[in-house]
Amino acid sequence: MKESEIRSYDELPLFLNAETAAKLLGVSISSMYELMHEKGFPVLRIGSRLVIPKDKLQAWVEQRIGGGA
């Protein structure tokens, strides 16, 4: 999904790939892959793919903003 295609949270797919999540968080793709392998990060393995549920990513971000973790 191109950055210019993202207009609102509701338009995002249910599961995000590393590239889309990296753009949303404003980090590099390599940093995103590192995050995806950290304990506590909301990632699912579907077959050989790692995907991030968009609602879990939002909760993860909000927890860090609000909780200071």
PASEBA-1860 file (N, C-alpha, C; in nm, 3 decimals):
! residues 69
1> MKESEIRS> 0.085/-0.117/0.000/0.000/0.000/0.000/0.089/0.124/0.000 ~ 0.071/0.210/-0.096/0.152/0.331/-0.104/0.109/0.428/0.004 ~ 0.205/0.508/0.051/0.179/0.603/0.158/0.066/0.698/0.119 ~ 0.062/0.740/-0.005/-0.040/0.834/-0.050/-0.179/0.770/-0.052 ~ -0.186/0.636/-0.053/-0.314/0.568/-0.052/-0.377/0.564/0.086 ~ -0.300/0.585/0.190/-0.351/0.577/0.327/-0.415/0.711/0.362 ~ -0.546/0.711/0.369/-0.618/0.835/0.400/-0.675/0.833/0.541 ~ -0.712/0.714/0.588/-0.765/0.705/0.723/-0.739/0.566/0.779
9> YDELPLFL> -0.748/0.556/0.909/-0.729/0.429/0.977/-0.826/0.324/0.926 ~ -0.948/0.364/0.901/-1.052/0.271/0.856/-1.022/0.210/0.719 ~ -0.944/0.277/0.637/-0.911/0.226/0.504/-0.797/0.124/0.506 ~ -0.728/0.112/0.618/-0.619/0.016/0.627/-0.674/-0.126/0.625 ~ -0.596/-0.220/0.571/-0.641/-0.360/0.576/-0.640/-0.411/0.720 ~ -0.710/-0.519/0.746/-0.719/-0.578/0.878/-0.581/-0.618/0.931 ~ -0.496/-0.671/0.843/-0.360/-0.710/0.879/-0.263/-0.628/0.796 ~ -0.161/-0.576/0.863/-0.061/-0.492/0.797/0.067/-0.571/0.773
17> NAETAAKL> 0.129/-0.546/0.659/0.261/-0.606/0.636/0.366/-0.512/0.695 ~ 0.490/-0.556/0.694/0.598/-0.479/0.755/0.615/-0.343/0.687 ~ 0.602/-0.338/0.556/0.621/-0.212/0.483/0.517/-0.108/0.523 ~ 0.391/-0.148/0.527/0.284/-0.054/0.563/0.298/-0.009/0.707 ~ 0.325/-0.103/0.797/0.342/-0.068/0.938/0.460/0.027/0.958 ~ 0.569/0.004/0.886/0.686/0.092/0.896/0.650/0.234/0.854 ~ 0.574/0.247/0.746/0.532/0.380/0.700/0.443/0.448/0.804 ~ 0.353/0.372/0.862/0.263/0.428/0.963/0.339/0.477/1.086
25> LGVSISSM> 0.439/0.400/1.127/0.516/0.436/1.246/0.630/0.532/1.216 ~ 0.661/0.550/1.088/0.769/0.641/1.050/0.906/0.585/1.080 ~ 0.920/0.453/1.064/1.050/0.388/1.088/1.093/0.317/0.961 ~ 1.220/0.278/0.957/1.271/0.204/0.842/1.215/0.063/0.842 ~ 1.221/-0.001/0.728/1.173/-0.139/0.717/1.256/-0.232/0.805 ~ 1.386/-0.207/0.814/1.470/-0.293/0.899/1.434/-0.275/1.047 ~ 1.404/-0.152/1.088/1.360/-0.128/1.225/1.226/-0.195/1.252 ~ 1.140/-0.196/1.151/1.010/-0.261/1.166/1.027/-0.410/1.188
33> YELMHEKG> 1.114/-0.472/1.109/1.139/-0.616/1.127/1.196/-0.646/1.265 ~ 1.282/-0.558/1.316/1.334/-0.576/1.452/1.221/-0.569/1.553 ~ 1.134/-0.471/1.539/1.018/-0.458/1.628/0.930/-0.582/1.622 ~ 0.910/-0.634/1.503/0.822/-0.749/1.485/0.876/-0.875/1.555 ~ 1.004/-0.874/1.589/1.062/-0.989/1.658/1.082/-0.964/1.807 ~ 1.040/-0.847/1.856/1.051/-0.817/1.999/0.935/-0.880/2.075 ~ 0.966/-0.926/2.196/0.863/-0.983/2.282/0.760/-0.874/2.313 ~ 0.634/-0.910/2.303/0.527/-0.816/2.335/0.475/-0.737/2.217
41> FPVLRIGS> 0.544/-0.745/2.103/0.494/-0.674/1.985/0.385/-0.759/1.921 ~ 0.273/-0.698/1.881/0.158/-0.773/1.830/0.173/-0.822/1.686 ~ 0.236/-0.936/1.671/0.257/-0.990/1.537/0.203/-1.133/1.531 ~ 0.150/-1.169/1.416/0.099/-1.304/1.393/0.176/-1.368/1.279 ~ 0.197/-1.497/1.290/0.258/-1.571/1.180/0.145/-1.644/1.109 ~ 0.130/-1.615/0.981/0.032/-1.684/0.897/0.114/-1.753/0.787 ~ 0.128/-1.884/0.804/0.218/-1.957/0.715/0.359/-1.907/0.739 ~ 0.424/-1.860/0.635/0.560/-1.807/0.650/0.562/-1.654/0.663
49> RLVIPKDK> 0.444/-1.592/0.659/0.435/-1.446/0.665/0.414/-1.397/0.807 ~ 0.472/-1.282/0.837/0.445/-1.213/0.962/0.355/-1.095/0.929 ~ 0.244/-1.083/1.001/0.153/-0.973/0.980/0.115/-0.912/1.115 ~ 0.067/-0.789/1.110/0.034/-0.716/1.231/-0.113/-0.676/1.225 ~ -0.195/-0.723/1.320/-0.335/-0.680/1.323/-0.341/-0.529/1.351 ~ -0.412/-0.453/1.268/-0.409/-0.308/1.282/-0.462/-0.261/1.417 ~ -0.565/-0.329/1.471/-0.617/-0.286/1.600/-0.517/-0.312/1.713 ~ -0.441/-0.420/1.702/-0.339/-0.451/1.804/-0.222/-0.354/1.794
57> LQAWVEQR> -0.188/-0.312/1.673/-0.080/-0.213/1.655/-0.122/-0.080/1.718 ~ -0.246/-0.040/1.695/-0.294/0.085/1.753/-0.291/0.078/1.906 ~ -0.335/-0.033/1.963/-0.333/-0.049/2.109/-0.189/-0.048/2.162 ~ -0.097/-0.112/2.088/0.044/-0.116/2.128/0.101/0.027/2.132 ~ 0.072/0.105/2.030/0.120/0.244/2.024/0.059/0.326/2.138 ~ -0.072/0.315/2.157/-0.140/0.391/2.262/-0.088/0.356/2.401 ~ -0.055/0.229/2.422/-0.001/0.186/2.550/0.134/0.254/2.575 ~ 0.215/0.266/2.472/0.345/0.329/2.488/0.336/0.480/2.504
65> IGGGA> 0.240/0.541/2.440/0.222/0.685/2.453/0.166/0.718/2.590 ~ 0.063/0.645/2.629/-0.004/0.672/2.756/0.069/0.617/2.877 ~ 0.131/0.500/2.859/0.195/0.435/2.972/0.341/0.470/2.991 ~ 0.401/0.535/2.891/0.540/0.574/2.901/0.637/0.457/2.894 ~ 0.589/0.340/2.851/0.675/0.221/2.844/0.760/0.219/2.720
END
